[in-house]
């Protein structure tokens, strides 16, 4: 069975750019991070114990200790994106990767749908591991909450946390 070819007009999409302020939400100009009212999603991303406990429900963090989840939060930056946002764009240089905390996204190669991703999935990590341009475009299907890791912090995550490294590598092998 061949996947249907889907095109998406990048010019009408919000793009998640490294280091950019989160302007995808009301009041987001000049700010980074979560939407205006983080309480409505059950996560404040104040990097407090409630956030650490909440992350326990994300499949990627199954079996992580509170200290390990707190370290993940310390190494990452929360990002909220609207449906339709381009999270990573095929051909771009990879400087960040993202862990999906809430929401769903679709992956496209040359405009053709190839996969869907949801909570616990990491996107954009392949470009950081193999130092090549991004191999796919990932677009948010729904409003999303993600954790963004820069190259250095992603490497720290893999070096400091064998569980995280194992999950990332297992995911890559499955592709």
C-alpha positions in Angstrom: 0.0 0.0 0.0 1.4 3.4 -1.0 1.0 6.4 1.3 -1.0 9.2 -0.2 1.0 12.2 -1.4 0.1 15.2 0.7 1.5 18.7 0.1 1.6 21.3 2.7 2.1 25.0 2.0 5.1 26.0 4.1 4.5 29.7 3.5 1.3 29.5 5.5 2.8 27.5 8.4 4.4 28.6 11.6 8.0 27.4 11.7 9.7 26.4 14.9 13.1 28.1 14.6 16.0 27.6 16.9 16.2 30.3 19.5 13.1 32.1 18.2 10.6 33.6 20.6 7.4 31.7 20.9 5.2 34.0 18.8 2.8 31.2 17.9 0.5 31.9 20.8 -1.3 35.1 22.1 1.1 37.2 24.1 4.0 35.1 23.0 6.0 37.8 21.3 9.4 38.2 23.0 8.8 35.2 25.2 10.1 31.7 25.0 8.2 28.7 26.2 4.7 27.8 27.0 1.4 29.4 26.2 -0.1 32.1 28.3 -2.1 29.9 30.7 0.0 26.8 31.4 -2.4 25.7 34.1 -5.0 24.6 31.5 -2.7 21.9 30.2 -1.7 20.4 33.6 1.9 21.6 33.2 3.5 24.8 34.2 7.0 24.1 33.0 8.3 26.1 35.9 10.6 23.0 36.3 9.0 22.2 39.7 8.1 18.9 41.2 4.6 19.0 39.6 6.2 19.2 36.2 8.6 16.3 37.0 5.7 14.2 38.2 3.6 15.1 35.2 6.3 14.0 32.8 6.1 10.5 34.3 2.9 10.0 32.2 4.9 10.6 28.9 5.9 7.2 27.5 9.5 8.3 26.9 10.0 8.8 30.6 8.6 5.5 31.8 10.9 4.1 34.4 12.8 7.4 34.9 13.3 8.6 38.5 12.1 12.1 39.6 15.7 13.2 39.5 16.2 12.0 36.0 13.0 13.8 34.8 14.2 16.9 36.6 17.5 16.7 34.8 15.7 16.3 31.4 13.7 19.5 32.2 17.0 21.3 33.1 18.5 20.3 29.8 15.5 21.3 27.7 13.4 24.3 26.9 9.6 24.0 26.7 7.9 25.0 23.4 4.2 25.3 22.5 3.2 25.3 18.8 -0.1 25.6 17.1 -1.5 23.0 14.7 0.2 23.4 11.3 3.5 24.5 12.6 6.6 23.1 10.9 8.7 21.6 13.7 11.6 20.5 11.5 12.1 21.0 7.8 13.7 18.5 5.4 17.1 19.7 4.2 17.7 22.1 7.1 20.7 21.8 9.3 19.9 20.3 12.6 20.7 22.4 15.6 17.8 21.2 17.9 15.6 18.2 18.4 12.3 17.9 20.1 10.5 15.5 22.4 6.7 15.5 22.0 5.1 15.9 25.4 1.5 16.6 24.1 -0.1 16.6 20.7 0.6 14.8 17.4 2.6 15.4 14.3 3.1 14.0 10.9 6.3 13.3 9.1 6.8 13.9 5.4 9.6 13.1 3.0 9.5 15.1 -0.3 5.9 16.0 0.5 4.7 12.5 1.0 3.3 11.4 4.3 5.5 8.7 5.9 4.6 8.5 9.7 2.8 10.0 12.6 4.3 10.8 16.0 2.8 11.5 19.4 3.7 11.9 23.1 7.0 10.3 23.9 8.4 10.5 20.4 11.5 12.4 19.5 11.8 14.3 16.3 14.8 15.9 14.7 17.4 13.9 16.6 18.7 12.0 13.6 20.3 15.2 12.2 22.1 15.8 15.5 23.4 12.3 15.7 24.7 11.9 12.2 25.5 15.6 11.4 23.5 15.6 8.2 20.7 17.8 6.9 17.2 16.8 8.2 15.7 13.9 6.3 12.1 14.7 6.8 9.7 17.6 7.5 7.6 17.2 10.6 4.4 19.2 10.9 2.2 19.6 14.0 -1.3 18.0 13.5 -2.6 19.5 16.7 -1.4 22.1 19.2 1.7 20.7 20.7 3.9 20.9 23.8 7.4 19.9 23.2 10.8 19.9 24.9 13.5 21.4 22.7 17.1 20.3 23.2 20.0 22.1 21.6 22.9 20.0 20.3 25.0 20.3 23.4 22.2 19.5 25.8 21.0 16.6 23.6 24.5 15.1 23.8 24.5 15.6 27.6 21.1 13.9 27.8 22.5 10.9 25.9 25.8 10.8 27.9 24.2 11.3 31.4 21.1 9.1 31.0 21.6 5.6 29.6 17.8 5.1 29.6 17.3 8.2 27.3 20.1 7.1 25.0 18.7 3.6 24.7 15.2 4.9 23.9 16.5 7.3 21.3 18.7 4.6 19.6 15.8 2.1 19.7 13.6 4.6 18.0 16.2 5.3 15.3 16.7 1.6 14.6 12.9 1.1 14.3 12.8 3.7 11.4 
